[in-house]
Amino acid sequence: MVADLLRRCGLFLGPDNKLMGANDSNLMGHFEHREFLEINQALLKYLGGSWENPPVSRPGWEEDPALNNFAREAQLLLETFADSSHWGWKEPRTTILLPFWKRLIPNLHFIICIRNPLEVARSIAKRDGLSLSAAAYLWNLYTKAAIRDTANCRRVLTFYENYFDNPREEVNKVVNFCDLKMPTEWSLVEQSISANLRNQATNVSELLDETLIPTEYKLWYLALRAVAHDEAIPGGDERITMDRISIAAEKLLRLMHIFSTEQEVARLQDAIARKDQEWSTRIVHELACKDRRISELKRDNDRLQLFSDAVRETRLYRIYHRFIRPLRGYGANKYP
């Protein structure tokens, strides 16, 4: 949607025959340049991942000389835009490959499109068959990568819901950011913003109630929205507003990292505490069982001792009556 409206306002995305068209999941078209898509797919595959299974890359991975072939191919593609004063591209995989593209194109500007994670997750789950939790994980990963890897770059955050709640203000924001001009006919832009194509529409309450979306993701999204709202200067300099929101978003990302780390530490501490409790309970139980066994063995030993004494006494009694007593009687008769 954002790519289409910017295209209508003069942003060159490449020749029409190079752009992905419409399909069942996107009736208006994708407006993604096929060659950017092919490079990104090949690069992700080389790195051992894909868009739905992003690779875990070490810092500085984009400097690897093994990527020179990808860089040359990308450079040839970028040269096709050399004659355009206002150009750009939209291809979601770029979000997790930003270090590579930033190395090739200095002073890149970024439009970061943000949407309710529940809407995104439902859309991906419906289109690609992923679980809701897996799709939400991708939303979180891509959104954080977008903020992290555009640090110190000129950027603007734009929220999907705003195009339906206050379309003129949101469109003006991204159009001015790109140094474009609004068409004289608003209807030309309005065609890109169709409520009928909004297949997944949810409110904040639905997001908060969805148990398959982790709390961390909910807080991340709501905090981004709050930052964009609170840092805006009504009627003020738009550039200053963008800078303030950009700085606040970076601070928020760092805070979310701390929050995530603290949560992980808390989970580990809870796990250790639970394990300690389990072992303590088990040890107490084992000691109690051992004490009971010792008591039982002691009782058994006492019983055996009594039995042994009784047997000994019984045997002595029998020996006396069988052997000793007759001898005493014999002696008494023979030797009075």
N, C-alpha and C positions, 0 to 999 in steps of 0.2 A: 504494500500500500504506500509506504513512504517513498520507495524507489519510484513508483509510478507517478506520484504527485510531483516529485522533484524533476522527473523527466518532462512532465508537462510544463514545468516552469523553466526549462532550458538546460537541465543537467544532461550531458551526453553520456549515455551508458553503453554506447557501442551501436553498430548497425542492427537494425531490427532482426535481420536474419541470423544474428549471433546470439540473440536473447532467447531464453527459454520461454516457451509459450504457455498457454493455459492447459490445465488438466482437471480431473475430477476434484482434486483437493484444493485447487486454486483457479477459479473460473476467470479471474481477471488477468492471469499471467504471473510469472515469477520475476521477470525482469532481471534475471541472472545471466551474466555473460558466460557462454559455454566454455570458453577457453580458460577463464579464471577457475571455473569449476573443475575442468580437467587437470589443471596444474595442482590445485588443492587436493584433489582426490589422489593423484599420483604421489604427492608429497606425504600425505597422511599414510598411504600404504607403505612407502619407503620407511617411514618412522615407526611402522608396526601398529598402526591404528586405523580408525575410520571416524566418520562424523559422530556415529553413535557409540564409539568406543575410543575416545581420544587417547593418544599416546601420552605416556608420562615422560616428558622431555627434561633433560638437565638444563640448568641455566647456561646460556651461550650456545645452545644447539644450532642456532642459525648461522654460526660462524664455521661450521664444519665444511671443509673443502669438498666433501663428497656431495654437497648440495649445489655445486657449481653448475651442473647441467640443468637443474631446475631453475636456477637464477638466470641462466642464459635464455631459456625458453620464456621465462616471465618478462625479461627485458625486451625481447622481440615483441611480445604482446603489448607492453607499455608504449612502445614506439608508435603503435597504431593510433594512440591518443594524442600524439605530439602536437597536432594542429588544433586541438580543442582547448579553449581557455578555461572552460568549466566542464570537468569530466569526473567520473567516479565509477564505482562498481558496487554491487550488492551480491555477496555470496557468503552465506552463513559460516562456512568452514574457515573463512578468513579470520574469524574471531579467535580461533585457537591456533592460528598460524601467524599472528600479527608480527612477531619478531622478524620473521622471514621477509614480509612485505615492507616493513618499516626500514629494513636495511637497504632495500632497493629504491625506495621512494622517500627522500627526505621531506620533512615538513608536511606529512600527511595530516589531513583533518578527518575527524571521525564523528559520525552520527550514530549514537548508541540507542537502539530501539529497545524499550523495556515494556514487558507485558506481564500481567498477572500470571504467576507460575502455574496456577491450577488450569487456566485457559490453555497455556502452552502445553502443559503435560497432557491434557485431554486431547488436544489437537494431534500431538505426536503419537499418542497411544492409538488414536483412531486411524491415522494415516499409515503408521509403520508397525503397529502391533506390539509396541513396547508396553511394559507395565506402567502404571501411573507413577509409581515410585522411581522407576528407572528414567522415565521422561523428565520428572522433576529434578532428578540428579543432574541431568544434562542442562536443564535451564540454569541451575545454580552454577555449574562449572563454566558455562559459556558467559553468563552475566559477569561473574567475577573476573574471568579472563579479559573481558572487554574493558573493565575498569582498570585492572592491574596493568595491562599491556599498552594502555594509551596514556599512561602517566607522562606528564610534561608535554603532552600534545594538545593541540587545539581540538576541543570536542564539545559536543552538546548531547544531553540526555533528553530523549523524547519518549513520552508515555502513550501507549496505544489508546487507553481510555480517553485521553484528552482530545483525540480527534473526533470523538463523538459527543463529548461534553462541551468543548469549547474549540471547535475546529479552526476558526480563523486565527485565533491566537497561536495555536500550536503549529499550524502551517506557516504562518509568518515567521515564527521562531526558526524553523529549519531552513526556510527559503532565504532569510537574511543571513543565516550562518554560512550558507553556500554562496553568498554574494549574487544571488539570482533575483529575478524580478517576478512579481506576481502577474499572471495573465490579467488582461482587462476584464475578462469574463470569469467570474468566480465559479460558474458552473463547470468550467473545464477542469478545475481542481476538484470540485465536489464529486465528480464522477469517480474519482479514485477512492472516495470515502463513502462506501456503501454499507449501511447498517445491515442490509440483506445478506451481505457476505460474511458477517460476523457470526460464524458458526458456533463459536464457544464464547459465551458471555456469562461471567460470574461476578458476584460482588464480594466484598471483603469478608462478610459473614460466612459465605460458602468456603472461602479459602481457609478461614480460621477453624471451621468445623471439619475440614478434610483431614482425616487421621493419616492418610498415606503421604501427605506432604510434611516433611520434618519441620519442627518449630523454627529451626535455624533459617530455613529458606523463607518462611513466612516473615520472620523479623527482618531479613535482608531486603525483601521486596518493600515491605511497609516503611522501613527506615529510608530507603531510597526515595520513595514518594514523599515522605515527610521532609527530607533534605531539599528536594526540588521545590517544594512548596514554601518552606521557611526561608530559604536563601534567596528566593525571588524578590526583586525590588520593583513593586508596582509602579509603572510609569517611569522607571529609571533606565539607566544605560543597560542595554541588553547584553553587551559584551561583559560588563562587570558581573551581571547576574550569572552568566554562563561560567565565568571563572570561579565565582563563589560556590556554585553548585559542584563544579568539577573538583575543587579542593575539598569540599565537604564529603563528596563521594569517596575520595581516596582515604580520608580519615575514617569514614564509616567502614571501608573495606578492611583497614587495619584493625579496627575495633571488632569486626566480625571474625577476623582471624584469631584475635585474642579470645573472643567468646567461644569459638570452635575449639581452640586449644584447651581452654579452661574446662569446657564440657568434656573433652576427651580425658583430661586429667581427672575430672570428677568421676567419669565412668570407670576409669582404672582404679581410682581409690575405692569406689563402691564395690568393684569386683574383688579387690584385695580384702576389703572389710568383710564382704560376704564369704570369701574363702576362709578368712581367719575365723569367722563365726562358725562356719561349717566344721573346720578342723577342731576348734575349741569344743564344740558340741560333741564331735566324734570322740575326742580325747576323754572328755568327761564321761561319755557313755562307755567307752572302752575301760576306763578306770573303774567305773561303777560295776561293770560286768566282771572285771578282774577281781574286785573286792568280793562280789557275790560268789565267784568261783572259789576264792580262797576260803571264804566262810563255809561253803559247801564241802570243800576238801577237808577242812578242819573237822567239820561235823562227821564226815565219813571216816576220818582217821580216829576220832573219838569212838565211834561206833565199832570200828575194827578192833580198837584196843580193848573195849569192853567184851567184844566177842572172843578175842584172843584170850583174855583173862578167864572168861567163862569156859572156853575150851580147855585151857590149861588146868583149871581147877577140876573140870569134869574128868579129864584124863588121869589126873593124880588120884582122884577119888576111885576111879576104876582100878588103877594099879594097886592101890592100897587094899581094896577088897578082894582083888584077884590073887595077889601075890603076898603082900605083907601080912595081912590078917590071918590067912591060913597058916603061915609060918609061925606066927605068934601063938596061935592055938596049938600047933603041933609041939612047939617047945614047952608050952605050959603043961601038956599032957605027959610028955616024956620026961621032962625035967621039972618037977614041981618046985 
